């Protein structure tokens, strides 16, 4: 399907209803993270990268329960963080740092407003930055990297390459969550990662060989 056809399809009334269908989280938390209020321009730009779609809270918490780690030793990074729903959900866990990176300024600004309204929760630091995720310089802490199909194949390949180089330069524990894993083979080709779980909705990878989870960051 071409970009123009996809945009027209996404603008149809049934799709607008679907975008409002995930608004319960927003209503309960008094934030704006659903896809219904995204402008036509940002929706069109998203089709060239990955259309904005916030994660379901139920699925997010299911994944967190599967990690079995000491959250206080990790930084959570959401690649393509949109309006910040995954950031807000992650802030309910005691990560030392929750960081989102979002390419589109409209979504990033809304995420900043949501964070300002919701506060930092249980995490040590909560922030969203505006930039190209494919060029992200990863923090040197032990990482939980969250991917909700944020990039086209070429961009995801570049991100994976950046992550591999970061681990070579600064070895530390890594967990990668890939929700809606359309390009899972790219993660599977990451020599230092192994798949440890998942469902049809997500895949979970780690470079941990079974040691204890860290309790402090790597300097």
Helices and strands as residue ranges (DSSP letters): H 3-10, H 13-20, H 24-29, G 35-37, H 40-47, H 57-67, G 71-73, E 74-79, H 85-90, E 97-102, H 105-118, E 126-130, G 133-135, E 142-148, H 153-169, E 174-179, H 184-188, E 194-198, E 202-206
